[in-house]
Amino acid sequence: MGDGAFADLRGGTRVAVLDAGGTVLAMTQLDAGRLTSSTCMLYFELKAVPAGHGRYELQVGDRPPYEYTEDSMHRPKGIGVE
């Protein structure tokens, strides 16, 4: 669904939650996506992210990970990719 610099972002792209050491704690995939105005929204849901790791990284495909604290990891969020 993505285009140009976003061509790697499409339904089925891996989404992983990693601990500080890079170990995968949970995984899912991006959905097929929805085009709204000039924005493409790709959604995912992680149901079983284990607690107790303090700091988490969320990685979409091969892109650099986003860092989250444990408190923020368990709240709904949106991620903008540039």
Secondary structure, 3 states (H helix, E strand, C coil): CCCHHHCCCCCCCEEEEECCCCCEEEEEECCCCEEECCEEECCCCCCCCCCCCCEEEEEECCCCCEEEEHHHHCCCCCCCCC
